[in-house]
């Protein structure tokens, strides 16, 4: 069952003095050194900000439990080491995988639509749904075949049902229902972001509780994972997702037309161009500097860089020199990193002051989601985590992007604790963002 720490307005006010006034902090020297290594500028810039208070809303769980989900006694329902088929169609990747209780990937297949959507500079939802319909049968068949399994050999089927693009989620859920009618296997609906959050536990021994930062093309969430199905939401994006901002900047700069970025999605194109750019070439933007919370905002940052591009185009009388384009990409990444780190640092401090992170465990920050594939952001976040005594765990890039493996593993985790099953699979509906 999902639980949240609920505080009345009066109790919440009483709670704040226990947190107290935080001392000023400097943008860590180690991160400055890291950023400067990408820059032609040898002098370092520091961004110092005083946190006057800490105010994290605790009344909202990451997502609400759905009617129809139940716990079941699995003592005689099958083997102690379950094997789960996972199906993922929330956005532009059709994925399926067969995973066992040890986290062993028995079989997998993935059909990526990147080559199609890159020409539009973003995801075309209706076409994405059509491509899912075209490939889902073969993707699932390939995953089962590579595992040496028939459908009846798996112990349960887990499928993404939220959040995502409506045309895409519908394809995955409808196909799953066809399989369930044939096999009568147990069904475990999966929250896409929950799957991202728990993927790291398939690869590394991570004990609850741990902090998780989920950054993708559709979401940005900061939460405390307390159990397989118990997440305390600390912060979320108030407008757009970071991956969406990456795509918009890439599209505005026409990166797909550059030889170095051919056939790359927007986020990857920005990262590649940033390698030869100066992250300190333009002033740092302080996002939501007056908001004392762990929430994120990327809309204003995107707008600022759109205006910057326009000014630079006017200054250069049209097309931008490639070096200026690289500098803009590098500066944009640096601003994204600065904003993410500032919020995550706030969560570190809050969990410490509120006693939400036990002292006798290895403190861990899991960073996952498609944007977590960005090596610049990974390295910067790892440095910031180390400053606060946290280890940062990030799945390999191919497991950060959407895939059937993470869905199957989330199903395994729920199967082992006997939670998250739906008795009447016909009544399950998808929930798009």
N, C-alpha and C positions, 0 to 999 in steps of 0.2 A: 504493500500500500504506500502511496506517496504521502510524505509528511513534509510539513513546512514549519519553520519556527515562527510562530505568530505572536506579535506583540501589539498591544493596544497603543493608541497614541500616547497615553500617559506613561505607560511602561517604556515605550520607545524613548521618550524624552529622558526618563531616568537612566536609561541604558547608555545614552551618549556620554555623560560625564565619566563613565568608567573607561571609555575609549580615550578621552582627553584630547588635548591639543597636541598635534604631532609636530615634532621639530622639523625645521626646514631640511630639505634634502637636495643634493646636487644630482644632476644627470650623471650616472656613474662614470668615473674616469675610464673604466675598462670599455664601456660602450663608446665613449668619445674616441678612444684609441682605435677601436674597431671601425667606426665610421670614417675616421680620418685616413685609415689605410686604403679606403676607396677613393680618397680625394686628392687632388693636386695641391690643395692647401695644406700646409704643414702645421699651421697653428690650429689649435682645437677651440671649438665653441662649446660652452656649457649652458645648459638651460636649467636654471634654478627656480624652483617654485615652492612656496610655503603652502602646506595643507593646513587650513585653519580648523578643519573638523573632518570627521569621517561619518558618512551617512549612507548606509547601504540598506536598501529595503529588503526585509526578510519575510514578507508576507506572501510571496508568490513562489510556488514550486515551479520547476522548469517546465513541466507540462502536467496536465491533469489526468488522473486515471480515467480510463474509458469504461463505460458500462458494458458488461458482458465479459470483461476480463476476470479471470478467476485463478485461484490456486488449485492444484490437484495433487492427489497422492500418487507419486510415481514409483512407489515401492515395488509394485508388480506390473507396471505399465511398460516395461522395456528394459534394455540394458542400462547398467550404471554409467556407461560411457556413451552418451548419446551422439548420434551423427545427424547433423541438421543441414537441410538444403536451404540456402539463402538466395533471395531474388531481389534485385535492386533496379528500379526504373524511375527514380525520382526526378531526374533532370535529363542529361544528354548521354549517359552511359548505360547500356544494357548489360547488367552483370549477374552472374550466378556462380555459386560455389558450394562445395560440400566440405564441411569442416567437422572434426570430431572434438571430443571434450578436452583433448590435450592441446588444442589449437593447431593441429596438423591439417594443412590444406590438402584434402584428398583429390580434389578436382576443381577446376575453375575455368571460366571463360568470360570474356569481356568484349563487347563491341562498342567502340568509341565513335561518337559522332563529331568529334572535333574538326576533322577535315571539312565537313559540310558546313558547320556553323561559323567557322572562322571567317568565311567570306562575308558574313553579315555583321561581324563584330560583336556577336552575342548569340544567345540561344533563341531560336525560332520555335516556340512551344508546340504549335500544331504539327509542324514537320518533325519535331523530335518525337512526338507521339506516334506518327506514322512509321518512323524508323524503328521505334521500339516494337511496334506490331510486326514489322517485317522480320526482325531478328530474334525476338525473345524465345521462340520455340527452339531454334538451333543453338542458342546460347545455353539454355537449360539442358538440352540434350548433350551438348559437348561437356558440360561440367559433370554430369552424371557418368557419361562414358569414360572420361578421364579418371574418375574415381573408381571405375569398375563396378558401378552400382546401377541397379534398376530403381525406379521411383519407390517401389515397395520396400527397398532396403534402408531408406532413411527413416529416422525416428520422428521427425517433425519437419514442417516447412515454415520458414520465417520470411516475411515479405515487408518491404517498406510501404507504409500507408500514410505517412505524414513526416514532415512537410515536404512540399515539392511543387512541381508544375502539374496542374490538373490533368492535361492530356496524357502525361507520362505516368503518373501514379495509377491512373485508371487502367492502363494496359497491364501493368504488373499485377494489380489486384485481380482483374478479370481472369488473367491467365492462371494465377494461383488458385482461384476458385475452381477452375476446370480441373486442375490437378487434384484438388481436395475431393471433388466429387468422385473422381476415379479411385483415389487411394484411401480416402477417409483417414488421412493422417492428422495428427494434432496441428493446429495452426497458431502461430505466434506473430501477431502484428508488431511491426517494429517502427519506432520513431527514428528517423534518419539521423538526427543529431545525437541521440542516445547511442546509436551504433558507432558513430565517430568517436564518442567519448570513451567507449570501452574497448576499442580496438587495441590500444596499447597493452591491455591486460592479457591479450593473446600472445604477446611477444616478450613481455617483461613482468616479473612478479611485482605487482603494485597493490598495496593494501588500501582498503577504504579507511578513512576518507582521503580524497585527494582533490586538488583543484584542477579544473579543466577549462581551457580556452579553445573554443570552437570557432574557426574563422573560415568562411567559405564564400561562394558566389551568391548565396541566398541568405546567410545567417551570420551573426556574430554574437556568441553567448559566452559568459563567464559564470561558472557554477562550481559548487562544491558537491562532488559525487560522494554520497554516503552509503550507497548500496547499489545493487544492480538496477533497481528501479526507483531509487530515491535520490533526487538531485535538488539542491537548494540553489535557486537562481540568484546570483549576486549582481549581474549586469547584463545588458543586452543592447543591441544597436537600436537607437531611437528613430532611425530613418533607413538608410540603405546598408547593404552588406559591403565589406571591404573588397570582395572579389568583383562585385558589380562596379565599384569605383575604378578598380584596375581596368576592367573591360572598357569603360567609358573613356578613360584617359588614353588607352591604346588606340581606340577607334578615332578619337579626336586628333591624335598624332599620326594617324594612318600608318601605324607600324607594320601592318600586314603587307604593305607595299615595299618594305625594306627587305633586301636580300637576307640580312641576318635574322629576320623574324618570319621568314616564309613558313606558312602552314602551322604557325604557333597560335595558341589561344592568347587572349589579351594579357592575362597575368604573366604568363611565361615570357611574352614579348617585352613587357616592361622590365622584367627581371634581367633579361639578356642585354637590353640596351643600357640598363643602369650599371652594368659591369664596367663600362668605359666612361661613365659619367661622374660628376662631382656632386655628392649628396649635400654639400654645403654651399652650392652655387647660388642658392636663393634663400631668403629669410625663412626661418622656421615658423610654422603656424601653430599657435597654442589653441587647441580645440577644447571647447567646453571648460575653459579655465575657471569659470565661476560656478560650475556645477560640482557640488561635493557628492559624487556618487561613483559607482563603478560602471555606469552606462557608457556606451560608445556613440559616436556620431561621425559619419563619413561624408554626408551630403555637403556640408560646408567646405570640407577639405577638397572635395571634388570640384566644387564651384570655384574655389580660389585658384586651383590649378588650371581650370578652363580659362579663367580670366588671364592667368599668367601666360598661357599659350597664345592667347589672342594678342597680348601686348608684345610678346616676342615676335610674332608674325608681322606685326606692324613695324616693329623696330628693324626687322630684316627684310621688309618689303616683300613679304610673301612666304615662300617655302622656308622652313627652318633648316639651318645647317645641321648636319647629323650630330655634331658635338653638343649643340644646344638641346637637341632632342634627348640625347643621352643624359645631359645634366638635369633636365626636367624629370626624366624617369627616375634617376637616382635620388633627386630631392623628394619626389613623391613617395618613394619607398621609405626614405628616412622619416618623413612625416607620419606615415602609417605606423612605423615601428615605434616612434616616440609616443604616439597616442595609445597604442596597445600596451606598451610597457608601463606607462603612467597609471593606467587603470589596473593592470595586474599587480603592480607594486601596492596599490591601495588595497587590493584584495588580500595580499600577503599580510599586511599590517592589520587589517580588520580581523582576519581569522585568528591571528595571534592574540589580539586584545579581547576578542569575544570568546576565546577558548574553544574554537571550533576545530582546531587542528591539534590532536594529542601530541605531547612532547616525546612520547616513546616510539614514534614511528618515523620512517624516512619520509620527510616532507617532499611531496611530488607535485609538479605541475605538468599535466598532459596537454600538449598543443596538437590539435588535429583539424581536419577539414582541408579542402582543396588549397586554400591560401597558405596553409602550413607547409606546402611543398616548397615554398620560396626559401632558398638557403640563406639569404640576407636576413629575413625575419627570424628564421630559426636560430641563427648564430646570435643575433642581438637579444632575443628572448632568453636564450641559454645563459648569456652573461648576466642579465638582470636577475634571473632565478638564483644563480650562484651567489650573488651579493646578499640575498636574503636566506641563504641556507637551504634552498630548494634544489632538487634535481629536476631537470627538465627532460621529459620523455616525449619523443615525437615519432610516430610510426614512419617507416620509410615512405618516400613520395608516392609509390604506387598504391599504398594503403591509405594515404591521406585523401586522395581523390576518390570519387564514388566507385564502389565495387561490391560484388556479391559476398566477398569474404567477410567484411565487417558485419553484414546483415546476418550471415550464418552464425558468426561468433556471438553476436548479441542473442540470437536464438538459443545457442548452446548455454550461455550464462543463465538465461531465464529458465531453460529446461532443467538445469541442474538444481535450481532452488524451487522448482515447481510453481513458478509464477508467470503471468502474462499470457496464458492460454485463453483462447476464445472458443466457447462451446458451439455457438451458432455462427459459423463462418459466413453464411449467406447474408447475415445482417451487418457485416463489417463494411464500412464506407471509408474512402480515403479523405484526407483533409489537406488541401493545398494551402500554401502560405498566403 
